[in-house]
Amino acid sequence: MRRAILLLALIAPALARAQATVTTPGSITFNPLAVGASTCTDAGANLSLTATPIFVSGVSPANGGVYRVLASNTTPSTSTSTTGTTSSLSLCQTTNSTTGVNIITNQVLIPGSTTGTGDVVAQSGATQIIQVNAGDVVRAAGFTCDTTDHTIYVCVEFLPTGTATVQGSATSTIMYSVTPPAAPTLNSVMTADGALQVSWSPGSGGASPAYYVIVATDPSGAQRFSGHIIAPTTSARISGLTNGVTYKVTVFAYSASDTPSVNASNEIDGTPAVTLGFWDVYKAEGGKDQGGCASGPAGLGALLLTAAGLARLRRRS
Amino acid sequence: VSARLLAAVLLVATATGARAEPDASPRWGSFELGVGPYRPNIDSEFSGTGAYERVFGTGQRWMFRAGVGKSVYTGYGDVEVGLRTGYLRANAGAFFKDATGTLQHSADRTSLNIIPTSLTLTYYFDVLAERFRWLPITPYGRFAFERYNWWVSGGTSKIGATNGWSFTGGAALLLDAIDPDSARGLDNETGINHTYLFFDVTKAQIDDFGSSTSWNLAEKGAQYAFGLLMVF
C-alpha cells in the first residue's frame, strides 16, 4: 500500500502537467483576409472569425461558457503561462481581460446565440464563427483608420460557465492594410463564345495581390465584372458577353483588405464570337457525313447477321 | 547421311523442346489490352488540307483498346469470338470567323471522341508455341465487324456511329517461355494459362460500307497496335 501511494505521488505531477499542457495553438481564420480603410470606417462592415480554440484538457465548449474576442497591437509573449493554463493563451495574457483594455466587449455575436448581445453562450462544437465589427477590431488594438498598414493580434478565449479562468484559446493576426497592389499588365484577350479569355501579369511593387477582377466595358459604357480570381491565377474567362460586341477589357488587382490597384491594367479590345468547332469546319468544307448512323438499318443488319453466324458456329463447335 | 542427321536433329529437338503441361487449366478465352497510333482518314473526302488536319493537325494520337474473346474451337490452334472496345479523343482549339470571314483560333476547345466497338472472330495458330519452347510465337488473324461510335463537342455538337469491317494479322510472343515455372504458378493461382506480348497490323474500312453520306474513320494506311494478351 505504501509503495502504491509512493508511486502515485511520483507520477501525479507528471499526469497533472500532461493534462494542463496544450502544445498546439488554436487557429482563427478571417473573412475578409484583411481590414482596409473603407471597411474600417464602415459601421456595418463585419469581420467574420472562424475560431478553433484549443481547450484545457477536460474542458468542453458543449458544457457552456462564453467566448471573448481580444485584439492587441503588441506581439504576443511566448513565455509560459503564469496562470498555469496553456502556452497558446500568451496573446490573451498580454492584455487585461478584466479591465477591458484592448478588449472588444459587447461586440461578439454568434449565430444562434440566445443572449443576443454581449458575451455569448458557447455553442456545441469546438469551432465557433464569430462576427465582430471590423472597425472595432482596429480600434481595440489601439489604431485608427489611418493611412498606415498595421498588424493586429487577435485572440479568441473561452471561459466555461461559472468561472473567470480562461480554459481555451486561439490566436492569429490580421492586417489593417491600406497599401494597394500595383496595376497588372494585360497580356492578351482571346475570343470565345459569349466570353473573353483574358491573361495578365502581376504589377511590381505595392501590396501582394490577393485577387483580380476583370472588367469588360461595352461601347455604351456598361460594364460587366468577373468574379474574384484568386491570386496567383493570372488568366480567366469573363462570360455573359454578347457575340459581335467589342469590349474594352481591363484588370484590377485587389489586396487582401479589398484595396484595389490605383489604376487598372492597360486596355485591350476583345470581341466574343460564335465558336466554330470541328463539326462546323468539317461541314463548311463540304463534309458529307450527316451524323447519326449513316448506314442505318443496313449496318445494323450486317452486325446482327454476323452475330447469328458466329452463334451458329459456336453451336457446331 | 545428311538426311539421317537432319532427321535425328529434328527428333532430338522435338523431344527436348516439347513442352509438357499436364497441369494446365482448361482454356476459356482471352483478354487483351492494347494501344496503337491512330489518325482517322476523315480528310480522304477533301482535296488539300481537310477539316481534320485543319483542326487537329497532322499528328497521330494513341487509341487504347481492350478486348475479350471466348474460345469456340480448341484443337489445331484456337478460334475465338470476341468483343473489343477502346477510346480515342482528339482535342484542339476551336475557331471563329473574324470581321473579314477568315477563320481565327478561338479560346474555346473542340474535340472528336471515338469509342470503337468490334465483333471479332480470331484464329490463333498457337500450335508451335504450345509444342516448342524455342519457338514461342503465335501468329493470328482476325476479322471484325466494326462500329465506331463518335461525338463532336465544341461549336455545333454532333453524335453518330459509323460501321465497317477490318482484317488484322499479328504475332504474339509467348512470355511463358522466359520463366515456365512462374507461368505455371500463375496458372495454378489465377487460371491465366499464357501471357503474350502482341503486335498486329489492321486494315480497316470504316465508312458505313461505302455510304455516300459517311466519312471514313479508318486509318489511312495500316493501323499498328501492340499490347498484352492473356489466355485463361
Interface residues (C-beta under 8 A of the other chain):
Chain A: M190 T191 A192 D193 A195 L196 Q197 R237 A273 V274 T275 L276 G277 F278 W279 D280 V281 Y282 K283 A284 E285 G286 G287 K288 D289 Q290 G291 G292 C293 A294 S295 A298 G299 A302 L303 T306 A307 L310 L313 R314 S317
Chain B: I42 E45 F46 G50 A51 Y52 R54 V55 F56 K70 V72 Y73 V79 V81 A90 A92 A94 F95 F96 K97 D98 L103 Q104 H105 S106 A107 D108 T110 S111 L112 L119 L121 F145 R147 V152 S153 G154 G155 T156 S157 K158 I159 G160 A161 T162 N163 D208 F209 S211 S212 T213 S214 W215
